[in-house]
Amino acid sequence: MTARLVVLVSGSGTNLQALLDACADPAYGASVVAVGADRDDIEGLARAERAGVPTFVARVGDFSSRDHWDRALADKVAAFEPDLVVLAGFMKLVGPGFLAAFGGRTVNTHPALSPSFPGMHGPRDALDYGVKVTGCTLFVVDEGVDTGVILAQSVVPVQDDDDVESLHERIKVAERAMLVDTVGRMAREGFRVEGRRGLLGR
Ligand code: GAR
């Protein structure tokens, strides 16, 4: 059975593209059935359109409250009956309404080694701190900011002459490989959570 993925994006969508490319092989075990965003006119949506994948947008500003937005987003995602929701550079926190529908089967990729440097500026915060290695983390989304159970991590060295952009680009290379590998395994083998441990396989 092919797992149905809905991917949510806010920007350039290179992680989405890696998933779209992987899903072209039926042996991968998953298919991107829709791509959603919290804003218009982004390359992530254009990538979906070029791949012939349906898209939708839910802008926070179009709703009377954050909760209404959150529930509307959940409804739009639900229309595509996903097995797994992948936040791939989605720059909004999903809330209780969304998690009531998709908690336990929503994953997010973060450009730092959790629990270090949560939030919107993982690469910048790692560089400012002066760490010698950083990386990326794939986790099951919970109510916190990048606090969910970890499914995969990759380590990336920080180089002496890095700026935020060069470091983030190096992280994103590792991140795309981590995302494709782990989501594929989740689709084919399943996954489970035991306390704080996220484990692949049933
Ligand atoms: C990725 O590095 C992702 O981890 C990060 O945004 C980038 C999106 O790149 N997400 C966050 O920082 C979320 N807190 P992409 O649009 O090219 O896939």
Boltz pocket constraint, residues with backbone or C-beta under 6 A from the ligand:
constraints:
  - pocket:
      binder: B
      contacts: [[A, 9], [A, 10], [A, 11], [A, 12], [A, 13], [A, 14], [A, 15], [A, 16], [A, 44], [A, 88], [A, 89], [A, 90], [A, 91], [A, 109], [A, 110], [A, 111], [A, 119], [A, 120], [A, 121], [A, 122], [A, 168], [A, 172], [A, 175]]
      max_distance: 6.0
